[in-house]
């Protein structure tokens, strides 16, 4: 049987898919099984004046979420430690090298830029698919 996003407790707008390459028609596939409203992700798309592209912005949000010392405002506006976030050990074993290898720099206009995927893949000697996928999950925060 086909599983719906609602079966998993996931709102369709919380689902993203990489629209580049093989994912170009993925929205049609999702809609065919009743999932409407999923968000396309194009990592190279321009994000904001602060970030060089959406991939950089997404990875930066992931970085912030993993920062144990990060403070965030509560409902009263007080700065409090953010809710802990963790990655299951079996997944961390797969992702550790990629997550530890992420590098950022600022471009000529001061925007935060994640090292481009091609250069990162050369250093890793494989595509950073795990880090990119986890980063993508923070693209709509």
N, CA and C atoms as an extended XYZ file, in Angstrom:
423
Properties=species:S:1:pos:R:3:atomname:S:1:resname:S:1:resid:I:1 pbc="F F F"
N         0.828       -1.198        0.000 N   UNK     1
C         0.000        0.000        0.000 CA  UNK     1
C         0.870        1.260        0.000 C   UNK     1
N         0.339        2.308       -0.581 N   UNK     2
C         1.034        3.587       -0.618 CA  UNK     2
C         0.899        4.294        0.718 C   UNK     2
N         2.013        4.844        1.214 N   UNK     3
C         1.987        5.589        2.470 CA  UNK     3
C         1.902        7.062        2.146 C   UNK     3
N         1.049        7.767        2.811 N   UNK     4
C         0.877        9.205        2.653 CA  UNK     4
C         1.736        9.927        3.688 C   UNK     4
N         2.073       11.184        3.400 N   UNK     5
C         2.851       11.947        4.374 CA  UNK     5
C         2.091       12.052        5.689 C   UNK     5
N         0.762       12.109        5.613 N   UNK     6
C        -0.040       12.201        6.838 CA  UNK     6
C         0.061       10.921        7.663 C   UNK     6
N         0.273        9.761        7.012 N   UNK     7
C         0.467        8.498        7.730 CA  UNK     7
C         1.713        8.558        8.613 C   UNK     7
N         2.674        9.356        8.199 N   UNK     8
C         3.933        9.464        8.921 CA  UNK     8
C         3.965       10.687        9.834 C   UNK     8
N         2.892       11.454        9.854 N   UNK     9
C         2.845       12.650       10.683 CA  UNK     9
C         3.669       13.802       10.133 C   UNK     9
N         3.868       13.816        8.823 N   UNK    10
C         4.667       14.860        8.183 CA  UNK    10
C         3.757       15.696        7.296 C   UNK    10
N         3.712       16.985        7.550 N   UNK    11
C         2.928       17.880        6.704 CA  UNK    11
C         3.603       17.984        5.336 C   UNK    11
N         2.838       18.003        4.261 N   UNK    12
C         3.444       18.053        2.921 CA  UNK    12
C         4.424       19.209        2.735 C   UNK    12
N         4.160       20.351        3.330 N   UNK    13
C         5.055       21.498        3.162 CA  UNK    13
C         6.388       21.311        3.899 C   UNK    13
N         6.508       20.262        4.714 N   UNK    14
C         7.760       19.939        5.393 CA  UNK    14
C         8.596       18.948        4.578 C   UNK    14
N         8.069       18.522        3.439 N   UNK    15
C         8.780       17.602        2.559 CA  UNK    15
C         9.493       18.422        1.489 C   UNK    15
N        10.757       18.131        1.263 N   UNK    16
C        11.478       18.805        0.187 CA  UNK    16
C        12.100       17.745       -0.710 C   UNK    16
N        12.358       18.139       -1.912 N   UNK    17
C        12.997       17.237       -2.877 CA  UNK    17
C        13.931       18.049       -3.739 C   UNK    17
N        15.020       17.435       -4.146 N   UNK    18
C        16.014       18.099       -4.981 CA  UNK    18
C        15.481       18.149       -6.401 C   UNK    18
N        15.224       19.350       -6.873 N   UNK    19
C        14.577       19.522       -8.175 CA  UNK    19
C        15.559       19.380       -9.346 C   UNK    19
N        16.844       19.374       -9.047 N   UNK    20
C        17.828       19.237      -10.121 CA  UNK    20
C        17.973       17.801      -10.582 C   UNK    20
N        18.396       17.616      -11.793 N   UNK    21
C        18.687       16.287      -12.327 CA  UNK    21
C        17.510       15.336      -12.257 C   UNK    21
N        17.717       14.149      -11.682 N   UNK    22
C        16.655       13.135      -11.654 CA  UNK    22
C        15.402       13.575      -10.895 C   UNK    22
N        15.527       14.566      -10.016 N   UNK    23
C        14.369       15.015       -9.245 CA  UNK    23
C        13.485       16.014       -9.957 C   UNK    23
N        13.807       16.337      -11.209 N   UNK    24
C        13.075       17.373      -11.936 CA  UNK    24
C        11.572       17.120      -12.002 C   UNK    24
N        11.152       15.875      -12.101 N   UNK    25
C         9.718       15.593      -12.189 CA  UNK    25
C         9.171       14.957      -10.901 C   UNK    25
N         9.928       15.067       -9.806 N   UNK    26
C         9.535       14.401       -8.575 CA  UNK    26
C         8.223       14.946       -8.017 C   UNK    26
N         7.929       16.220       -8.251 N   UNK    27
C         6.656       16.768       -7.761 CA  UNK    27
C         5.486       16.003       -8.373 C   UNK    27
N         5.611       15.603       -9.635 N   UNK    28
C         4.552       14.817      -10.280 CA  UNK    28
C         4.381       13.460       -9.601 C   UNK    28
N         5.479       12.864       -9.232 N   UNK    29
C         5.430       11.562       -8.556 CA  UNK    29
C         4.788       11.684       -7.176 C   UNK    29
N         5.140       12.744       -6.447 N   UNK    30
C         4.531       12.964       -5.130 CA  UNK    30
C         3.026       13.210       -5.264 C   UNK    30
N         2.652       14.049       -6.208 N   UNK    31
C         1.229       14.352       -6.401 CA  UNK    31
C         0.447       13.114       -6.832 C   UNK    31
N         1.089       12.233       -7.579 N   UNK    32
C         0.417       11.007       -8.023 CA  UNK    32
C         0.034       10.105       -6.852 C   UNK    32
N         0.751       10.246       -5.736 N   UNK    33
C         0.414        9.451       -4.552 CA  UNK    33
C        -0.281       10.302       -3.485 C   UNK    33
N        -0.761       11.487       -3.904 N   UNK    34
C        -1.572       12.308       -3.013 CA  UNK    34
C        -0.819       13.278       -2.126 C   UNK    34
N         0.458       13.511       -2.395 N   UNK    35
C         1.231       14.476       -1.599 CA  UNK    35
C         1.345       15.765       -2.401 C   UNK    35
N         0.644       16.786       -1.932 N   UNK    36
C         0.624       18.092       -2.602 CA  UNK    36
C         1.264       19.126       -1.683 C   UNK    36
N         2.045       20.010       -2.237 N   UNK    37
C         2.626       21.083       -1.445 CA  UNK    37
C         4.059       20.849       -1.001 C   UNK    37
N         4.692       19.760       -1.452 N   UNK    38
C         6.104       19.542       -1.118 CA  UNK    38
C         6.932       20.658       -1.756 C   UNK    38
N         8.037       20.979       -1.139 N   UNK    39
C         8.847       22.118       -1.581 CA  UNK    39
C        10.058       21.675       -2.406 C   UNK    39
N        10.230       22.266       -3.569 N   UNK    40
C        11.423       21.962       -4.360 CA  UNK    40
C        12.659       22.608       -3.735 C   UNK    40
N        13.780       21.967       -3.870 N   UNK    41
C        15.057       22.455       -3.349 CA  UNK    41
C        16.043       22.513       -4.496 C   UNK    41
N        16.662       23.658       -4.659 N   UNK    42
C        17.732       23.831       -5.647 CA  UNK    42
C        18.876       24.494       -4.895 C   UNK    42
N        19.852       23.685       -4.478 N   UNK    43
C        20.929       24.167       -3.620 CA  UNK    43
C        21.700       25.347       -4.166 C   UNK    43
N        21.823       25.441       -5.483 N   UNK    44
C        22.565       26.542       -6.085 CA  UNK    44
C        21.774       27.828       -6.199 C   UNK    44
N        20.489       27.789       -5.850 N   UNK    45
C        19.654       28.987       -5.955 CA  UNK    45
C        20.119       30.039       -4.959 C   UNK    45
N        20.023       31.289       -5.350 N   UNK    46
C        20.376       32.388       -4.466 CA  UNK    46
C        19.453       32.379       -3.260 C   UNK    46
N        20.002       32.567       -2.086 N   UNK    47
C        19.190       32.503       -0.874 CA  UNK    47
C        18.857       33.895       -0.347 C   UNK    47
N        19.827       34.585        0.191 N   UNK    48
C        19.598       35.905        0.791 CA  UNK    48
C        20.857       36.744        0.609 C   UNK    48
N        20.816       37.946        1.114 N   UNK    49
C        22.006       38.789        1.074 CA  UNK    49
C        23.090       38.266        2.010 C   UNK    49
N        22.709       37.432        2.986 N   UNK    50
C        23.663       36.895        3.961 CA  UNK    50
C        24.366       35.627        3.466 C   UNK    50
N        23.707       34.877        2.563 N   UNK    51
C        24.240       33.586        2.113 CA  UNK    51
C        24.396       33.565        0.602 C   UNK    51
N        25.475       32.909        0.150 N   UNK    52
C        25.761       32.833       -1.277 CA  UNK    52
C        24.755       32.035       -2.071 C   UNK    52
N        24.179       31.004       -1.454 N   UNK    53
C        23.155       30.210       -2.128 CA  UNK    53
C        22.359       29.431       -1.077 C   UNK    53
N        21.342       28.736       -1.534 N   UNK    54
C        20.471       28.013       -0.618 CA  UNK    54
C        21.211       26.868        0.074 C   UNK    54
N        22.117       26.216       -0.609 N   UNK    55
C        22.895       25.142        0.009 CA  UNK    55
C        23.701       25.675        1.186 C   UNK    55
N        24.316       26.853        1.031 N   UNK    56
C        25.078       27.482        2.119 CA  UNK    56
C        24.169       27.848        3.283 C   UNK    56
N        23.034       28.438        2.978 N   UNK    57
C        22.085       28.833        4.017 CA  UNK    57
C        21.584       27.615        4.795 C   UNK    57
N        21.241       26.561        4.073 N   UNK    58
C        20.715       25.346        4.699 CA  UNK    58
C        21.753       24.703        5.609 C   UNK    58
N        22.986       24.583        5.123 N   UNK    59
C        24.049       23.977        5.925 CA  UNK    59
C        24.360       24.839        7.151 C   UNK    59
N        24.260       26.153        7.001 N   UNK    60
C        24.505       27.045        8.141 CA  UNK    60
C        23.419       26.848        9.210 C   UNK    60
N        22.186       26.685        8.786 N   UNK    61
C        21.104       26.418        9.742 CA  UNK    61
C        21.340       25.088       10.458 C   UNK    61
N        21.808       24.086        9.729 N   UNK    62
C        22.161       22.811       10.345 CA  UNK    62
C        23.277       23.030       11.365 C   UNK    62
N        24.290       23.779       10.985 N   UNK    63
C        25.409       24.071       11.890 CA  UNK    63
C        24.915       24.705       13.179 C   UNK    63
N        24.026       25.683       13.048 N   UNK    64
C        23.477       26.346       14.234 CA  UNK    64
C        22.691       25.358       15.095 C   UNK    64
N        21.955       24.484       14.460 N   UNK    65
C        21.110       23.540       15.197 CA  UNK    65
C        21.946       22.537       15.980 C   UNK    65
N        23.138       22.220       15.483 N   UNK    66
C        24.020       21.287       16.166 CA  UNK    66
C        24.902       21.955       17.229 C   UNK    66
N        24.855       23.272       17.326 N   UNK    67
C        25.671       24.030       18.281 CA  UNK    67
C        25.073       23.910       19.688 C   UNK    67
N        25.745       23.174       20.560 N   UNK    68
C        25.237       22.927       21.910 CA  UNK    68
C        25.166       24.195       22.767 C   UNK    68
N        25.949       25.198       22.424 N   UNK    69
C        25.976       26.428       23.217 CA  UNK    69
C        25.052       27.514       22.677 C   UNK    69
N        24.354       27.250       21.608 N   UNK    70
C        23.520       28.281       20.970 CA  UNK    70
C        22.309       28.629       21.826 C   UNK    70
N        22.070       29.926       21.963 N   UNK    71
C        20.908       30.425       22.685 CA  UNK    71
C        19.881       30.935       21.694 C   UNK    71
N        18.609       30.711       22.006 N   UNK    72
C        17.502       31.160       21.161 CA  UNK    72
C        16.461       31.823       22.052 C   UNK    72
N        15.656       32.729       21.512 N   UNK    73
C        14.634       33.370       22.350 CA  UNK    73
C        13.481       32.422       22.654 C   UNK    73
N        13.014       32.459       23.907 N   UNK    74
C        11.814       31.690       24.250 CA  UNK    74
C        10.593       32.564       23.980 C   UNK    74
N         9.420       32.102       24.336 N   UNK    75
C         8.187       32.847       24.048 CA  UNK    75
C         8.151       34.209       24.725 C   UNK    75
N         8.864       34.351       25.843 N   UNK    76
C         8.906       35.625       26.555 CA  UNK    76
C        10.047       36.521       26.063 C   UNK    76
N        10.812       36.037       25.101 N   UNK    77
C        11.908       36.825       24.553 CA  UNK    77
C        13.222       36.663       25.304 C   UNK    77
N        13.264       35.798       26.300 N   UNK    78
C        14.510       35.528       27.028 CA  UNK    78
C        15.374       34.573       26.215 C   UNK    78
N        16.667       34.743       26.291 N   UNK    79
C        17.581       33.850       25.578 CA  UNK    79
C        17.837       32.613       26.438 C   UNK    79
N        17.531       31.464       25.876 N   UNK    80
C        17.666       30.191       26.574 CA  UNK    80
C        18.381       29.200       25.653 C   UNK    80
N        18.983       28.148       26.220 N   UNK    81
C        19.613       27.132       25.359 CA  UNK    81
C        18.569       26.506       24.433 C   UNK    81
N        18.945       26.290       23.178 N   UNK    82
C        18.007       25.661       22.247 CA  UNK    82
C        17.750       24.216       22.655 C   UNK    82
N        16.624       23.702       22.226 N   UNK    83
C        16.277       22.313       22.493 CA  UNK    83
C        17.349       21.414       21.878 C   UNK    83
N        17.827       20.423       22.628 N   UNK    84
C        18.870       19.547       22.076 CA  UNK    84
C        18.425       18.869       20.779 C   UNK    84
N        19.375       18.669       19.900 N   UNK    85
C        19.156       18.000       18.626 CA  UNK    85
C        20.226       16.929       18.517 C   UNK    85
N        19.833       15.775       18.108 N   UNK    86
C        20.840       14.726       17.981 CA  UNK    86
C        20.617       13.925       16.707 C   UNK    86
N        21.656       13.252       16.322 N   UNK    87
C        21.632       12.375       15.157 CA  UNK    87
C        21.897       10.966       15.686 C   UNK    87
N        21.047       10.037       15.315 N   UNK    88
C        21.194        8.653       15.779 CA  UNK    88
C        22.601        8.146       15.449 C   UNK    88
N        23.214        7.398       16.367 N   UNK    89
C        24.596        6.942       16.162 CA  UNK    89
C        24.834        6.222       14.841 C   UNK    89
N        23.875        5.412       14.404 N   UNK    90
C        24.096        4.684       13.146 CA  UNK    90
C        24.140        5.629       11.941 C   UNK    90
N        23.403        6.753       12.012 N   UNK    91
C        23.457        7.729       10.934 CA  UNK    91
C        24.683        8.620       11.080 C   UNK    91
N        25.038        8.932       12.320 N   UNK    92
C        26.223        9.760       12.541 CA  UNK    92
C        27.468        9.050       12.034 C   UNK    92
N        27.510        7.740       12.181 N   UNK    93
C        28.657        6.981       11.676 CA  UNK    93
C        28.800        7.166       10.162 C   UNK    93
N        27.688        7.275        9.463 N   UNK    94
C        27.713        7.476        8.009 CA  UNK    94
C        28.088        8.908        7.632 C   UNK    94
N        27.697        9.870        8.467 N   UNK    95
C        27.821       11.289        8.113 CA  UNK    95
C        29.002       12.013        8.727 C   UNK    95
N        29.619       11.443        9.752 N   UNK    96
C        30.639       12.164       10.528 CA  UNK    96
C        31.701       12.827        9.652 C   UNK    96
N        32.323       12.079        8.767 N   UNK    97
C        33.397       12.631        7.940 CA  UNK    97
C        32.901       13.821        7.121 C   UNK    97
N        31.722       13.695        6.542 N   UNK    98
C        31.187       14.775        5.718 CA  UNK    98
C        30.847       15.999        6.560 C   UNK    98
N        30.192       15.797        7.697 N   UNK    99
C        29.807       16.932        8.537 CA  UNK    99
C        31.032       17.644        9.106 C   UNK    99
N        32.030       16.888        9.515 N   UNK   100
C        33.247       17.500       10.050 CA  UNK   100
C        34.052       18.202        8.963 C   UNK   100
N        33.865       17.797        7.725 N   UNK   101
C        34.633       18.374        6.627 CA  UNK   101
C        34.039       19.625        6.011 C   UNK   101
N        32.844       20.016        6.421 N   UNK   102
C        32.212       21.206        5.835 CA  UNK   102
C        33.060       22.447        6.103 C   UNK   102
N        33.255       23.260        5.079 N   UNK   103
C        34.040       24.496        5.193 CA  UNK   103
C        33.226       25.671        4.664 C   UNK   103
N        33.333       26.770        5.373 N   UNK   104
C        32.650       27.999        4.984 CA  UNK   104
C        33.684       29.084        4.751 C   UNK   104
N        33.300       30.066        3.957 N   UNK   105
C        34.113       31.269        3.777 CA  UNK   105
C        33.160       32.407        3.455 C   UNK   105
N        33.688       33.619        3.414 N   UNK   106
C        32.877       34.755        2.989 CA  UNK   106
C        33.319       35.152        1.591 C   UNK   106
N        32.332       35.490        0.752 N   UNK   107
C        32.677       35.938       -0.592 CA  UNK   107
C        33.014       37.427       -0.557 C   UNK   107
N        33.270       38.008       -1.714 N   UNK   108
C        33.689       39.404       -1.805 CA  UNK   108
C        32.643       40.370       -1.257 C   UNK   108
N        31.383       39.952       -1.215 N   UNK   109
C        30.332       40.831       -0.696 CA  UNK   109
C        30.004       40.538        0.761 C   UNK   109
N        30.741       39.597        1.381 N   UNK   110
C        30.533       39.282        2.787 CA  UNK   110
C        29.512       38.186        3.051 C   UNK   110
N        28.998       37.568        1.986 N   UNK   111
C        28.025       36.490        2.184 CA  UNK   111
C        28.720       35.212        2.642 C   UNK   111
N        28.042       34.429        3.463 N   UNK   112
C        28.545       33.143        3.920 CA  UNK   112
C        28.350       32.140        2.788 C   UNK   112
N        29.442       31.456        2.440 N   UNK   113
C        29.396       30.491        1.343 CA  UNK   113
C        30.000       29.165        1.788 C   UNK   113
N        29.243       28.116        1.627 N   UNK   114
C        29.741       26.771        1.858 CA  UNK   114
C        30.648       26.415        0.691 C   UNK   114
N        31.733       25.717        0.977 N   UNK   115
C        32.618       25.251       -0.089 CA  UNK   115
C        31.774       24.570       -1.163 C   UNK   115
N        32.076       24.842       -2.426 N   UNK   116
C        31.246       24.250       -3.475 CA  UNK   116
C        31.358       22.730       -3.433 C   UNK   116
N        30.292       22.099       -3.878 N   UNK   117
C        30.161       20.650       -3.756 CA  UNK   117
C        31.270       19.904       -4.499 C   UNK   117
N        31.672       20.397       -5.651 N   UNK   118
C        32.693       19.714       -6.445 CA  UNK   118
C        34.038       19.687       -5.713 C   UNK   118
N        34.434       20.832       -5.116 N   UNK   119
C        35.700       20.877       -4.382 CA  UNK   119
C        35.631       20.004       -3.133 C   UNK   119
N        34.495       20.043       -2.453 N   UNK   120
C        34.312       19.228       -1.254 CA  UNK   120
C        34.398       17.741       -1.617 C   UNK   120
N        33.755       17.361       -2.705 N   UNK   121
C        33.786       15.962       -3.145 CA  UNK   121
C        35.220       15.518       -3.471 C   UNK   121
N        36.014       16.405       -4.057 N   UNK   122
C        37.421       16.068       -4.347 CA  UNK   122
C        38.177       15.790       -3.051 C   UNK   122
N        37.974       16.636       -2.032 N   UNK   123
C        38.661       16.421       -0.758 CA  UNK   123
C        38.209       15.124       -0.092 C   UNK   123
N        36.903       14.856       -0.145 N   UNK   124
C        36.363       13.647        0.481 CA  UNK   124
C        36.661       12.374       -0.307 C   UNK   124
N        36.848       12.545       -1.617 N   UNK   125
C        36.992       11.442       -2.567 CA  UNK   125
C        35.667       10.715       -2.800 C   UNK   125
N        34.576       11.407       -2.498 N   UNK   126
C        33.228       10.919       -2.821 CA  UNK   126
C        32.260       12.085       -2.679 C   UNK   126
N        31.100       11.932       -3.213 N   UNK   127
C        30.094       12.987       -3.140 CA  UNK   127
C        29.584       13.127       -1.698 C   UNK   127
N        29.403       14.354       -1.220 N   UNK   128
C        28.925       14.574        0.153 CA  UNK   128
C        27.403       14.431        0.258 C   UNK   128
N        26.895       13.302       -0.180 N   UNK   129
C        25.446       13.107       -0.248 CA  UNK   129
C        24.762       13.161        1.112 C   UNK   129
N        25.380       12.589        2.143 N   UNK   130
C        24.747       12.584        3.462 CA  UNK   130
C        24.652       14.000        4.024 C   UNK   130
N        25.752       14.744        3.968 N   UNK   131
C        25.745       16.116        4.481 CA  UNK   131
C        24.777       16.979        3.682 C   UNK   131
N        24.753       16.816        2.371 N   UNK   132
C        23.838       17.600        1.542 CA  UNK   132
C        22.379       17.283        1.859 C   UNK   132
N        22.083       16.010        2.065 N   UNK   133
C        20.708       15.615        2.366 CA  UNK   133
C        20.271       16.164        3.716 C   UNK   133
N        21.123       16.032        4.723 N   UNK   134
C        20.777       16.575        6.033 CA  UNK   134
C        20.653       18.090        5.962 C   UNK   134
N        21.568       18.742        5.271 N   UNK   135
C        21.475       20.198        5.098 CA  UNK   135
C        20.189       20.602        4.399 C   UNK   135
N        19.802       19.853        3.383 N   UNK   136
C        18.571       20.144        2.653 CA  UNK   136
C        17.369       20.154        3.589 C   UNK   136
N        17.396       19.295        4.604 N   UNK   137
C        16.264       19.243        5.519 CA  UNK   137
C        16.116       20.518        6.349 C   UNK   137
N        17.121       21.382        6.307 N   UNK   138
C        17.067       22.659        7.019 CA  UNK   138
C        16.849       23.829        6.044 C   UNK   138
N        16.491       23.530        4.824 N   UNK   139
C        16.384       24.578        3.797 CA  UNK   139
C        15.178       25.484        3.958 C   UNK   139
N        14.168       25.039        4.637 N   UNK   140
C        12.957       25.852        4.753 CA  UNK   140
C        12.714       26.312        6.192 C   UNK   140
N        13.792       26.407        6.974 N   UNK   141
C        13.671       26.888        8.355 CA  UNK   141
C        13.649       28.392        8.382 C   UNK   141
